[in-house]
Each structure stands twice: as structure tokens, then as C-alpha cells.
Amino acid sequence: MKIKIVIFCFIFLSPVLLQSQSWRDIESVEDVCKAYPQEMSKMLNELNLELPSMKEVKQAYENKDIIEACSKLLEYYKNGETANYLRKAKPENTTKTIAKADTTLNNVFIIQNVRGVVPWGEDGHRDWYYKGPNEDREWAWLSNRHSQLSQVFDAYIETGNPKYAAYIDLFLRDFILKSMPYPAIKGSGSIWRGLEVSFRAKVWSEIFYGMINNEYISPATHLLMLSSLLDHAHYNRNFHAQNNWLTMEISALATVATNFPEFRKSDEWLDYSIETMVRSMREQIYPDGVQTELTSHYHNVSLHNFDLFQKICERANKPLPAYYNRTLEDMYSYIAHAVRPDGNRILNNDGDRGSDRKLILAGAKSYNKPEWEYIATNGKSGVKPEDGPSYLFPWAGQLISRSSFDSNAHWSFFDIGPWGSGHQHNDKLHISVSAYGRDLLVDAGRFAYTGEVAEKFRPYAKGTQGHNAILIDNKGQGPGPLLADEPLPQNQYKITPQFDYASNSMSNFIDLEDVTHKRALFYVRDGFWVVVDNIETNEPRQIEALWHFHPSCKVEKKTEGIVTTNNIKGNLQVIPVQKTDWQVDFVKGQEKPEIQGWYSEEYNIYEPNTTAIYSTTINTNTTFVWLLVPSEFESFVYKAEITSENEDEIKLDISNSANEKWQLTIPFSNSENAQIIQ
């Protein structure tokens, strides 16, 4: 067996490795210098050997003693004070274990909720190009970010179990040697792509210093990490992308520059990072604090990396412009004011539903904003905001309506903004609704980007058919403007103590001409929503109004086209106001003739949900009115009547069985005329 391994290494690795049985045996400084002399020389050449602290390294290198130079370099890092904030004391050895880390030790990686066993190749290395059980290239990309290794590192620090440290050592050596040679070109493969490079640089920095004085990480592995981190920095400096990718890649460049100031180009990298990051912030963050992709999920990605970059610069005593710090605060302000009563973020465009509560509380502490704390804790702590409870973000074109800040509050999200600069869905005028601690009307989610799940569900996730919107002649919306050139004019929204109002229109329907959908939303504080859909057309049209309910909702049909949930707590009635000849159908988990009635809370997780489809035919311009009535338990009986209608507005009389009455004026576009009489 040993003879076979030697021959194997000769064929697939390097002639220099003839003396070694396999990459696993490359452990000492001498081993790695003999096996990879060019890489070690390149690394040493990229160090600033003129630093006083590098004196012994320089002397050995000038004497052409690479082994001695590398040995002195490791001594420097072991005994130095660079990146003290990352250095950790060696934990006491135990046999304690953590199940999640043990899963990784069994070579099972869990990537975006999908488990996969990474195969070993004939060259003795893991197949770092493996796409997982669903043949999803996203799975391959994310497995190369090494978040699984970070979990094993955390498990070692927590337990002190040597098996975790030993795994880290072999994992890194396996990956780094397999990744060689560094191609030094912009790539899209599993190993050398910008996002993966950026994530690894951050994870490796923590492991390098956290284990620098730990005998379980071999000297060879530490030297290989240093050598490869130089390549990672080169990639992020020269081949970074834009938008939220840039924030991840440039924050990684700054991470390497500040954690390893001994590299000759570190100062240059940091200066470039600051210039690039500030410019990018100006390009991708609207004046209302919302990231231009208009996806709450990726807003948080950018926020995290902008915030990380600020902390990096603080540690390096590199001040950032006042604009940068102010905009970062605005980004926190957005998520604080848009959050649902249960602490979860908006689910819109390509995103996952998840809690923002911890992030908001961190921002509240950093910026001394007790009112954010009040919102995030439902008033349990902090200071009640003087404004709100509803908020309009005019550049993003998002209206967040609330009844209050408590956990049972009504909450809605109304999308009247641009399409977005990335990760967009064709879902303008969509509305999501939550009340009494329950999601009621929902966005379909993102499902997956590539692989089997994406092939099946991606068009639905991105299409109008997966949202609470209107299909015309069975056609959904096409792409819209990527960015807003200016904020929404004030005549498109109005927030008062009694009500919220907003409106916009959409004319770009796929393969259709001369048709426009105008939608106005009117929220009566602590009461109900009214949705007004105005269709302008010069010929007959088939109309389908879609209402997607959360999978946890039990949905029933009532008389007169009313659809209602029948949940133990948290309910919603959808009441069509006028006597339109609606055909109401429920679709749940449909795959043929087309996908409909599915919901994805997280990437690669999906389940059926009930979609109420209201269908009718119109011959000319027509207005539809919907009353959305939330209730904690059983709802009062509501009645609504259109008392007046013209090309500019409608007027409604609404009453319920509790003898409450409202008179509403809802314009199609001019917010000044919106009013309520109670």
C-alpha cells in the first residue's frame, strides 16, 4: 500500500514529494519547504523584511536558508502581538463533543439546509468541486467558504477536544494544497471565486491566530495558510465585484491587511479598501439607508460587512469619513423600523425569513438608540419612539404599516419602489401582512438559485405568480427600473395618526401592451387594510388576483367571495367589496400545469401553502376593492360599499357588527386627497 501511495503522489502532486508518502505527511517546516519551495519563497518575498521585527527572518532569507527563514517567521507570529484580539489561550484537553461539529468530522457538510458527503478523489484530496446531492453549484461554492471549519474551531475552543484541532489541521492542508496553484485570474469555479475567497480569508485569520501556539496545528499548515492568504488578498484586491459582493470582498482584503501588517502591500491594500468601500457605499446605499438590491436579506449582508469594515479601521486607527458612519447608522435604522412584531425581517426578493432582533439590539447599543431597542423588544425595554409606528422609505419605495409596537401588532409591507439592483423578483405592488404574532399573507421566498430545486421553483419564486399581485391575461410583470433616480414624490404616500396611504403603478407586463395596474393601499390604524386595484385597458382582459397565505394558515371560502383563515390565533379575512363575478379557487402545492401554492422560508426549504386565486374578465377600465380584516380570534362581520367612484378616486363606507363605521376617500395616485372620517 505504501508503494502505491508514493507513486500516486508522484503522479498527481509534485516531483518534489517523492520523499513523502502523501500531503498528510507534510507537517514540519522542513517538509513544506522541501515540497513547495517556490510557494515558500514567494511568501517570504512578499513580507516587509525591513521591519525590525523581521530581522532574523531577513537574515536567514538573504542567506538563502528558506527553512530557517520560515522557522523564524513562525517564531515571530508565535511570540508577537499582532492581532491580539484573535489570539486565544489553549483550552484544557477534554473528551467533550458537540454534535454539529462531529457531523463535519464525519465529512458531512450541511450547506443551506442540504446534507452532503464530500467524496475523496483519486488524488487523495476531497473533491472541493462537489456540488452536493442536488447537483447545486451553490452547494459547492458555499462549502468552499469554510463556515463548517469555523464551527469545528468554535467546538475546539469550547471543549478542548483534540480531535477538533486535528481535523482543522488536515482540513486546511487538504484544501490549500488542492487549491494550488493560485490561478491569479477572476474565476467562477468552486475554489477561486470572489465570495468564497473573502469568506475564507476571515475564517482563516481567526484560526491562524487562535491556534498559533497550539501543537495540534502543524507548522506546515500555518505556513501554507500564510502563503495562501497572500493569494486571497491578491484576488480580492484585483478581481473584486461590485454591490454587496464588493462589501464582502473588500472587507476581507482589509482583514488580511490589518491582521497581517507584515505583508509588504498591507498599507496599500488598506488604503485601497477604504477608498473603494466608501465609494461603494455611496453607490449602493440610498439616502434612506436601504441597500439598492432592495432585499432585506442582502441588505443585512452589506450591513454586516460595512460594519465589520468600520471595526477593522477602528483597530487600525484609520478614521472613516463622517458620511460612512452616518450611513451605517441609517442602515441599522432601516432594519429597526421595518422589523416585524415577532422580530423577523421582511421576506422579499431573494431572501430568507429570519430574526433581525439580535442585530437591531446590537445597533441600538452601538448608536445609543433606545427607541430601536423598544421596537425590537416590543416595548419591554428601551424608549418608545416619538414617531411611527408606520414608516415610509421613499428611495426604496417601501411602506411599513403597523398598529403599534407590541407583539400582537398589525404589520404590513407594501412594495412601490424600483425593481432593485440585484436578486430581484417581478413583484411590484406586492403586499405582505402579519398580525397577532402570525404571518398571514406572504411572499413565496427564494427556494434556490441553482440545482434541482431551482430548476423546478425558480421561475415561480421570481415571477409575479409567487406574490400577492395581479396577473393579466395569465401574464406577470417584466423587469422594471433597477434603481431610483429620486425618492417617491410625496403625492404617492401619506402617514397620519389615523391611517397610512401609498400608491404606485405597473405597466410592464410580459408580452402585453396598453395595460396598467395601479394599486393603492389604505391602512386604518388598528383596524384593517383596503387595497384598491385599478386596471386601465383598451380591450378585454382576463384578471387573476392572487392572495398567498402562510402554510400555517387554515383557509376557508365563505359566501360572496370572502376568503378567511380559521386559526386558533391570528386571522385574516379577504373581502372583495364590489359585486364582481369572481371565480375563487384554492391552489396548494400545485406542480402542473404550472407551479403555484408553494412557500420557501429559507434557501432549499419549501412547503405547500394555500393560494386564493380570484379570476374574472373585464372589458374596459375596472377598479377592484379588497378589504383585508385581521383579528386575533373571531372577527366581527364587516360590510363595505363603494359610494362614489371616478377616474381619480373611490369613496367607501365601511361598518362592522360592533357598530363601528368609517368613511374613506382613497385616491389612485394623489395622497393629498386621502382621508378618513369616523
N, C-alpha and C positions, 0 to 999 in steps of 0.2 A: 504493500500500500504506500509506503514512504517513497519508493522509487517512482510510482505513478504521480504522486503529488509534485515531486521535483520536476518531472517532465512537464506537468500541467502548468506550473508557474513559469517555466521557461517559454512555453508557447504563448501564454496569454498575458503575462505581465511584462517582465523586462529581463534581458540577459544578465543584468546585474544581480538578479535574485537567484541565480543558480546556487549560491551558497545557502539560500534559505528555503525552508520547507514550504512556506506559504506566507501570505500577508499577515496572518495571525502571529507569526513568529517575529515580526518587525516590532520590537519593543524598546530597545535601548537607543541611545543617541547614536552609537556606532552603527547599529542596524540600519537606521533610517538614512544616515549619511552615506553609507555604502550602497544602499538600494536606490536612493534618489538624490545623488549628489547635485544634479542640476537644480532641482527644486530647492534644496537647502542653500545652495549658493545664491540663487535668485532672491530668496528670502533675506539672507544676510545683506545682500547688496541694496535692498530696499529699506534697510534700517539707517537711521541717522547715527552713524558710528562716531560722529564728532561730539555727541553728548558726553559729558564727563562720566555719566553712569555707564556708558558703553565702552569705557576704556579697555577693559580686559577682552571684551568681545572683539573690538577693533584690532587689538594686538594679535590675537590668535588668527583672525581672518587675514590680516596682512601677511602673516607667516604661512598662509595657505593651509592652515590646520582647521578644516571645516568642523571636524568632530569636537575639537577643543572650543572653537567659537560657539558652536551650538550648545555645548555644555555650560559655558559661561553665560550664554543668553538665558538658559533656563534658571541658572542660579540667580540672575538678576530679577527675573519675574518672581521666583520663589521668595526672595528676601526683600523685594521692593515694596513700594507703597502705591503704585499705580492702581487705579480703580479699586480703592479700598472698600468702597461701598458694595462691591461684588464679592469680596473675599469672605469665606466662611470657615469657621473652625471645623475641624474634622469631627463628625459625630461619633459617639461611642458605639462600638460594634454591638449589634443585636441580631436576632433572627426574626424580628418583626417583619411583617409583609403588608403590602397594600394591594388589594385585588386588581385595581385598574392597571397598576404598573406591572403586575405579574402577567396580565394579558399581553402586554407588549413584549415581555421577556419570552413569551411563547411564540414570538414572531407574528402575533395577530395585531394588526393595526386597525383602529376604528377611526375611519375618516368620514366626516359628515354623516354620521349615524350608520355607516356601512362597514361591516367587519370583513377584513380580507387577510389571508395568509400570504405574505410575500414570499414567492418562491426563490430558491437559490439557483443561480446559473451555473453553467459548466465551468466558468472561470473561478468558482469558489466564492463569489460575491452575491449578495442579494440582487434581485432584479429590480433596480430602482426605477425602471420604466414600466413596471407592472401597473395596470390600470384598475385593479380590483375586480371583484366578481361581476360587476355590471359593465365592464369594459368602458369605464368612465375616465377620460383623461384628467378630469378634475381630481379624481381619487389619486392618480399618480402625482399630480402637481402638489397636492396638499400633503401627501405622505413625505414629500421631499422638503417640507418646511420644518420638520423635526419637532413639532409640538409634542409628539409621543415621547421623544427623548427628554424634553423638558419635564414631562410628568415623571419619568423614571428618576431624573435628577432630584426633583422635589421629594420623591419617595425615599431616596437615599439620605437626603439631609434630615428627613423626618424620622427615619427608622435606624439609620446607620448600618443597614444590612449590606454586607459587601457584595452580594450578588448584583445589586443595582449598579454599583460603581463599576464592577467588572463588565457588565453589559454595555454601559456607556462607552467604556474604552474600546471594546470590539466594534460597537456600532459605528463610532466615529472613524476608526481606522478603515473599516469596510467601506464606508461611504466615500471618504476623502480619496482613497486610492482608486476606487471605481470611477470617481468623477474626473480623474486626471486623464489626459492633460486638459488644463483650462483652455477653452477654445478662443477666448478673447473676442467674441463676436456676439451681437444681440441674438438671442435664441428664444425658442418657444417650446423646447423639449422639457422633459420632466425634471432634469437636474439644473440646467443653466437657463433659467427664466427669471426675470427680474424679481417677481414677488417671492419666489422660493429662496432666491439668493438673499433677499432682505430679511426674511424671517430667520433664516439660519444664522446670519451674522449676529442677530440679537440673542438667539438661544445659545450659540457657541460662546459668546462673550461671558455669559453668566457661568457656563460650565468651565471655561478655561480658568477663570479666576476663582470660582467656587471650589475647584478641585486642584488648584495649582500645587498645593502641598500635600496631596493625597497620593499614597503609593499605589493605589489601585488604577490610577490613570498613568499609563506608561509615558516615559519621556518622548518616545517616538510619536505618540498621539498628540501630545502638547505641541511638538514642533510641526507636525502636519497641520494642526489647527492654525497655527500662526501663518504658515505658508499659504494655506487656502484662504484665510481671512484677507490676505492681501489681494488675492484674486477676486474675492467677493466685493471688496471696496472698489477695485478697478471696474468691475461690472456695473455696480450701482452709480459710479461716477460717470461712466461713459455711455451707458446704454439704458438709463432710466426712462420710464414713460412719463405720462402726464396725469393730471387729475388725482384721484385717490391712490392710484398706483405710485405716483411720484412721492406722496407723503410717506408711504411705507419704505420706498427705496432710498430716498434721501435721508430719512431718519436713521436708516441702517448705516448709510455712509457716515453720518455724524457719530453714530455709536462706535464704529471702528476707529474713527479719527480721534475721539476723546478717550476711549478705553485703551488705545494703543498709540499714545503720542510719540513713541519711539520710531514709528514709521516715518520715513523722510517726507512723505506727502501729506501727513496728517493735518498740518496747519492749512495747507491749500484745500484739502477736502472739506475742512470745517468752514472756511470762508465761502467756498462754493456752495456748500449746503445751506448756509444762512441766506445768501443771495437768492438761491433757487427756491427755497422754501417760502420766503416772504413773497416773491413774485407769484408763486403758485397759489398762495393763499388769496392774493388779490384776484386771481383768475377764477378760482373755484368756490369762493365763499361769497354769497350775496350779502348786501348790506344788512339784511335782516338776520344774518347768522346761519343761513341754511346752505348746505353744500349743494352745488349745482346739479348733481345727479338726481336730487330730489327723492332719494331713497333713504329712509331713516336708518336702515342697516349700514349703508356705506357712509352716511353722514358720521356715524359713530366710528367707523374705521378711520376716516380722515381726522376726526376729533382726537382719537387716541394717539395718532401719530404726530399731529401738531402739538399736542400736549406733551408727548414724550420728547419731542424736539426741544420744546421750551425748557424742560428739566435738564436735558443734555447740555444746553447752552448755559444754564444757570450753574451747573457743576464746573463748566469750563470757564466761568466768568466772562462769557461772551454775551453782552446785552443785545436784546432784540428790540426792534422798533416798537413804539407805543401802539402802533396800528396792529401789530401781531398779537400783542397781549389783549388788546381790546376785542379783536375779532374772535380770539379763542374764548373769551368770556361770552360773547354773543352766541357762539356755537353751543356752549353749555346752556345758555338761556333758552335756546330753541327747544332742546330736548326736555328741559324742565317744564316748559309751558305747553308742550304738545303731548306729554305723557298721559296715558290712560289712567283712570282712577285706581286700577289694580297694579300700577307700576310698570306695565308693559308699554313698549313703544308702538308707534304706528306700524302696521303691516302694509307696506305699499311698494310698488315696483319690485325689483329683485331684492327681497329682504326676508328675514325671519322674524317671527313674533318672539320677543324676549324682553326681559325686565331691564329697564333703564334706571331703576330706583337707586342701586348702589352707585352708579356713575353720577347721577344727579346729586346725591348726597356728598360725593367727593368734590364735585364742582362747587356746591354750596359752601363747603368748608374752605376750599381754596380761595373763593372770591367773596367770602363773608356775605352770603346771600341767604339769610334765614327764611326768606319768602320761598325760595326754591325748596328748602327743607320742608316747609309747610305743605307745599303741593305734593312732594314725593311721599310724605308720611300721612297724607290725608288729614292734616291738621293736628296730628298727635304731638308734634314738636315744631319749632320754628315760629315764624311770624306771618300772619295772614297777609297776603299781597293786597296792596291798595287798589290794584287794577284787577281785570278779569271778572269772572272766571273764564271767559272766552277770549281767544286771541286770533288775530289775523296776521299772517306773514305775507306781506304784499309782493315781495320778489319771488318767493317760492310759489305763491298762489295757493296757500293752504289756510283754510278756516278750521280752527279747533273750537267747537262749541261745547260748553259744559253748563250744568245746572249749578254746580258748587264744586268744592274741593274734597268732599268726603268720599268714602269708599263706595257708596251706593250711587254716586252721581251719574247723571246722563252725560254722555260724551259722544262726539261725532267728529269725523274727519271728512272735509269736502275739498276735492281737488279741482282747482280752477286755474292752475298755473301752466307753465310751459311743459313740454314733453320731458325734458331733462337731458343732461349731457352724457349720460351713460346708464346702463341697466334699466332702460325704460320699458314700461308697458303702455299699450294703447288704451288708456283708461281715463281720459279726461272726463270730468264731471262725475266721477265715481264718489260714492259716499259710503263710509263705514260707520256703524253705530254700536255702542255698548251702553249698558245701563244696569244698575243694581248688581254690579260685580260680574256681569256676563257679557261676552261678545255676542251680538245678535246678527247684524249684517256685516259681512266680511269680504275682503279681497281674497282671491284664490290663492295668493302666495307665489313662490317661485319654482317649486318642485325640484328641478335640477337643470344644470347647464348643458351637460353632455352625457352620453351613455344611454342605456335603455330607457330609463325614466324620462329623460329629456326628449328622446325621440317620440315618446308617447304623449307627454303632457306639456312640452314647452310651448307649442303654439297656443294652447289654451291658457297657460299662465300669462303669456304676453298679450293675448288678444282681448278685445272688448268683452268677449263672451264669458270671461272669467271674472267679470266685475259687475258692480251694480250700476249699470248704464243701459243704453238703448242700442239695439240692433235695428237697422233699417234695410228692408229687402234682404234680410239674413246677412247683411254686411256690417262688419265692425269698423272701427276707426283706423285710419292710417297714421303714419308718423306725423308729429307736429313740430313746431319750432323747438330747437334744442335748448335755447337759452332765452331768458327775459332781457330785453334791452332797457326796460324801465319797470317800475313797480306797477301793480294793478292800480288803475285810476280809482279814486275814492267813490265814484258813482257806481262801482261794482260791489261794494260791501258797506256794511253798517253794523256796528255793535253798540247796543244800548243796554241799560239795566234790565229791560223787559224782553228784548229779543235780539237775535243775530240774523243778518241777511247777507247773502252773497250770490253772485250770478256770473255766468260766462257762457260761451257758445262754442260749438264744434261743427265745422263744415267739411272736414276732410274724411269722408267715408270711402272705403276701398271700392273703386270702380263705379262710384256714384257721382253725379253732378247735380247742381242746383237743389241741394237739400242741406238744411241747417238745423242742428239741435241746440236749443237754448235751454239751460236748466238754472232755476233759481231755488235756493234753499232758504227757508224761513224757520228758525228755531225759536219757539216760545219758551222762555226760560222756565225750567222746572215743569214743563208741560209736554210738548210734542214737537215734531218736525213736520213741516209742509214742504213737499217737493213739487215744483211746477216744471213740467216738460213741455216746451213749445216747439213743434216741428213745423218748419217752413218748407213747402214743397210745391212744385208746379204740376205734379202728376200723382196718381195713386201710389201708395206705399204700403208695404207690409211692416208693421211695427211690432217689436218684441221688447218689452220692458223686463229687465232681469233683477231679481232680488235673491242674493245668495245668503243663506243662513249658516251660522256656525254649526259644525257637526253635532255639538251637544244639544242643539235645539230640537224639540219635538214640534213639528209644524203641521198645522191643520188648515183645511179650507172651510170657510163659513159661507153664509149666504151673501149675495150681492158682491161677489168677487173678493170678499175680505179673506186675507190670509193671516193667521195668528199662530204664535207659539203657545205651547202648553207646558211650560217648565215649572218646576217647583218654585223657583225664584228667578226673577229677571225675564220679562216677556216683552213682546212687541207685536202690535197689530199693524198690518199694511192694509190701508183702506183706500181703494180708488174712489175719488169723490164724485165724479160725474157719471152719468148713466151710459158709459161706453160699453159696447158689446164685446167685453173681454172674454177670451177663452183662457182659462187658467189651468196650467199644467205643472205638476211637480216632477222634477227630474233629479235623480240621486244616483251617483256612481255610474253614469252612462258612458259607454265606450263607443257604441255605434248607434246611428251613422256618424256621430261626432262626439268628442269628449265634452261632457257637461256634468256639473254637480260633483266637483272634487275640490278639496281644500288641502293646502300644504302649509303647515305651521312652521316647519323647518326644512332645510335642504334635505332631500331624499326621504322625507317623511310625508305621507299623504293619506287621505281617507275620504270617503264619500260625504257629501253634505247636500242638503236639500236646496234646490234652486226653484223658486217660483217664477214661472215664465208667463207673463201676460201678453197675449197676442191679439192683434186686431188689424183691420185695414182702414186706411184713411184715404180720402180723395183730394183733400186740399189742406191748407194750413190748419193745424189742430193743436189744442192745448190739453194736456193731461195733468191732473192734480192728484197727489197722493198724500194721505195723512198717515204719518208714522207715529204710533202712540205707544210709548213704553209704560210698563207697570211693574211693580215689584212682585205682586201676586196676581190676583184677578183684576182685569181692567174695567173701568167704567165703560158704558156704551157711549160711543161718540157718533155725532151726526155732523155733516158738513154740507153746505150748499154754496154754490157759486152764485153770487148775487149780481155780479157785473163782470163783463169781460170785453176788452178791446185789444188792439194790436200792441198796446204798451203795458198793460197790467190786468190783473184779475182782483176781484174782491170776494172774500169768503166770510160766511157766518158759520161759526163752529160752536157746538154745545155738547155737553155730556150729561149723563144721568145724575151727576152731583149738582146739577143746575148751574154749572159754570158756563160762561159764554164769552166768546171772543169775536171781534170783527177785525179781519186782516186785510190790508192792502199790500199785494205782492207784485211789484213791477218786474218786467222781464229783464231790465238792464239798468234802470235808474234808481239807485239806492235811496236817493233823497225822498222818493215818494213812498218808501216802505214805512208802514205804520201799523199800530195795533191799538184797539180800543177794547177795554174790558169792563 
